[in-house]
Amino acid sequence: MHLRHRLTPAVVLAGVLCCSGHARAEEPFPKAEEILDKFVVATGGKAAYEKIHNEKSTGTFEFVGKGVKGTMTSYRAEPNKMYTRVELENIGAIEHGTDGEIAWTLSVIQGPHIAQGEERAVALREATLREPLLWRKLYKSAETAGVENVDGAPCYKVVLTPNEGKPETQYYDKKNNLLVKMTLTLVSQMGEIPSELMISDYKEQNGLLSARKTRNKALGQEFEITIGQIDYNIDIPKDRFDLPSEIKALAKK
Amino acid sequence: MGQACGGAFVLQHVRVACDGRASPLDVYLELVSVNFRVGEAGTNRLFDLGIGLDRVGGRRLRGGCRFLYSGNRFGSLLSQACACQRGEKDERGYRVLNRQIGPPVMRLVSGSRDFSHKTYRQLVELGLISARILTITFACAALAGAQPALTTEQKRLNLDSFEFIWSTIRDQYWDPTFGGVNWTAVRDEFRPRIERAATMPETRGLMGQMLGRLGKSHFAIIPADVYGDLDSHEDAGGTATAGFDVRVIEGHAIVTSVEEGSPASAQGVRPGWEVVSIDGTELAPRIQKVGEVYRNSTMRELYLARSVLAKLAGNESSVAHVQFRDGGATAVTKEIGRIRPRGSLAKFGYLPPSYVWITSRKIDGGIGYIAFNMFLDPARLMPEFGSAVHSCMSCVGVIVDLRGNPGGLGIMAMGMAGWFIDKPDQRLGTMYTRQAPVKFIVNPRPPVYSGALAILVDGSSASTSEVFAGGMKDLGRARIFGTRTAGAALPSAIDQLPNGDALQHALADYISEGGQTLEGIGVIPDVEVKLTREALLSGHDPVLDAAIEWIRTRK
């Protein structure tokens, strides 16, 4: 599964291309859609994805080298409902989610916020269950931009331009077709922040291969998310994706 | 030790010497360094020097320390430095008498004749020397004793450290133009000098000079032993307090508040009393020296208060012998048992644990009053702050008292502002990093309090306190009462270097919403009100009184 949505519990992601590499003419690159489709196959195949109707993942969250750690729990359900809660030690809870219409964040520190515009569009896109299968609906174009090494491994570089928002770049390992890196811009109310995500530790569960570790660099800081457990097709409480009262109050204004 | 120690930094006809002694400023992880710009006689060339003076970081160093450089020219200086223990003699045979006295003292000497502070000030005014007191740096203890020559391995690690420092600034300094400084040329200039450096002090001095080229605060080299202290995560010893707060008012340490139920309260200590001496140490010389060193700094009030509070601090079981001058000007001596600081112990990452408290109440028949000592422990503080505001929705006004609040997590300022601002997309200011500007956006937190808001500040209000007060003032949402804040707002990080030292570097610049930088300027109150001993003795708080008066009389 696509891990991106789990990487940013405090801010909503949008895509932007940060790298400037160009395809070398002498190398015949596969088309982007071929690379993206191979990722689906590499991680379990279309049929396995289509069996998934919801998921719950739990893990840990850490600001690398800062001594700030916490736990994370995330739910997603079709078509694009999502709720994530990060509990940081000595800081408190940071939640974000969407009921498919309103995308929001709620932090003990910063209070409630309802995403608008591009920020909302990105949140809804990333809440989409089975996102890898649906990239043609979510992105208006995808192009192979070349080959670059990521941690010594040659990777196809694919630039995806979403229907709304800025392009993002994804790097797929040539050898195993897995997504290993993304560069994009975090879009939040605080600004647009260039970000790099390193994606690793793929593990199989229920026939699906999913990345269990992501290290995100932004503003000179790093945070790491490690997913310990993923459960598919569970009984999620019906009100799990309801808007919190603080968000409802804000939405009424 | 026992050998003569110290040295002198000779720049043709100008010799610069610095004395740094174990400072009373230490408990707040504040280190001090001084940057000089020195004119070379005969050529009018200017040289930037960065010299760490004293230590700090929670525990006192080994005593009086002379920290001097020597050399025939700046470009080929021979650095020598050492720390002296009590009773030792410095290079000129002066015996170090007191291990605890004084803030860093700075003076210029020419030949063998000392220049006075007055002379120094004149030179500063003439533009020959510019000195900037920075918050952060160095320990004399790291310079203790005769300095051994560097081994090949140490030189290699120092070079690696130099490259780390240079590249960190290159990659992370918020201004890619480095304020007009050619950073590549700086590397080309300093790397050969680092390669030639014979001792650790010389190496650190060169690194400090390189950082000094940026001309900004919060850039410093922290010697390995100091960094070890900072990184030890030990519970700081000596954090117990005497149960009363102090500000230096017109050169006198005056009790501004007494903690209810504390031993000090039980012994009858009252606001307005003057603290004359602590454990036998007269405060007047200490206050005079700190005040002189920080004479032109916005942080003067902050350090004056800290210099006294640091002396009052100690171990929980200890007793402070404090001589006061009471309201009748009578000398009164009290033995005050030190107590655990007020509040709950809060941890955030690798920062040393801190005691955090918040209080709220209704005053003057319907005005909300909220005070807290740090922007930390958000899991507890934010809900309590919100509850205090929400319990006062019908209040005629709310007062947030940030006096003495040194700051903490910047993001908390945004969150607190949300209880007072109902318009979305407002911001307190913008933090400029290399990667991107970060807007300090306020999220309205309905129900929002829309009545009068007064914020109280003083010279000990720093960092996030300034972000909050400055932003709310700029947005026209609050009226600020008190005295100018500390002007110390830049966020910084500490990274360990390959040689074991550490680099402290500011990560960003911060501009308040009104377009003003806070660093070195602070927040200027709308209504300047100073505390006075007389007012405190009569049971008044003139700053609070002014805020109440404004709330009561505003239309």
Chai-1 contact restraints between the chains, C-beta under 6 A:
chainA,res_idxA,chainB,res_idxB,connection_type,confidence,min_distance_angstrom,max_distance_angstrom,comment,restraint_id
A,K66,B,G349,contact,1.0,0.0,6.0,A-B,restraint_1
A,G67,B,G349,contact,1.0,0.0,6.0,A-B,restraint_2
A,G67,B,Y350,contact,1.0,0.0,6.0,A-B,restraint_3
A,V68,B,G349,contact,1.0,0.0,6.0,A-B,restraint_4
A,N90,B,K347,contact,1.0,0.0,6.0,A-B,restraint_5
A,N90,B,F348,contact,1.0,0.0,6.0,A-B,restraint_6
A,I91,B,P378,contact,1.0,0.0,6.0,A-B,restraint_7
A,I91,B,A379,contact,1.0,0.0,6.0,A-B,restraint_8
A,G92,B,P378,contact,1.0,0.0,6.0,A-B,restraint_9
A,G92,B,A379,contact,1.0,0.0,6.0,A-B,restraint_10
A,V108,B,M382,contact,1.0,0.0,6.0,A-B,restraint_11
A,I109,B,P378,contact,1.0,0.0,6.0,A-B,restraint_12
A,I109,B,M382,contact,1.0,0.0,6.0,A-B,restraint_13
A,I109,B,I411,contact,1.0,0.0,6.0,A-B,restraint_14
A,I109,B,M412,contact,1.0,0.0,6.0,A-B,restraint_15
A,I109,B,G415,contact,1.0,0.0,6.0,A-B,restraint_16
A,Q110,B,M414,contact,1.0,0.0,6.0,A-B,restraint_17
A,Q110,B,G415,contact,1.0,0.0,6.0,A-B,restraint_18
A,Q110,B,N443,contact,1.0,0.0,6.0,A-B,restraint_19
A,G111,B,G415,contact,1.0,0.0,6.0,A-B,restraint_20
A,G111,B,G418,contact,1.0,0.0,6.0,A-B,restraint_21
A,G111,B,N443,contact,1.0,0.0,6.0,A-B,restraint_22
A,G111,B,R445,contact,1.0,0.0,6.0,A-B,restraint_23
A,H113,B,N443,contact,1.0,0.0,6.0,A-B,restraint_24
A,Q189,B,I441,contact,1.0,0.0,6.0,A-B,restraint_25
A,M190,B,V438,contact,1.0,0.0,6.0,A-B,restraint_26
A,M190,B,K439,contact,1.0,0.0,6.0,A-B,restraint_27
A,M190,B,I441,contact,1.0,0.0,6.0,A-B,restraint_28
A,G191,B,A436,contact,1.0,0.0,6.0,A-B,restraint_29
A,G191,B,P437,contact,1.0,0.0,6.0,A-B,restraint_30
A,G191,B,V438,contact,1.0,0.0,6.0,A-B,restraint_31
A,G191,B,K439,contact,1.0,0.0,6.0,A-B,restraint_32
A,I193,B,A436,contact,1.0,0.0,6.0,A-B,restraint_33
A,P194,B,Q435,contact,1.0,0.0,6.0,A-B,restraint_34
A,L219,B,T433,contact,1.0,0.0,6.0,A-B,restraint_35
A,L219,B,Q435,contact,1.0,0.0,6.0,A-B,restraint_36
A,G220,B,Q172,contact,1.0,0.0,6.0,A-B,restraint_37
A,A249,B,P446,contact,1.0,0.0,6.0,A-B,restraint_38
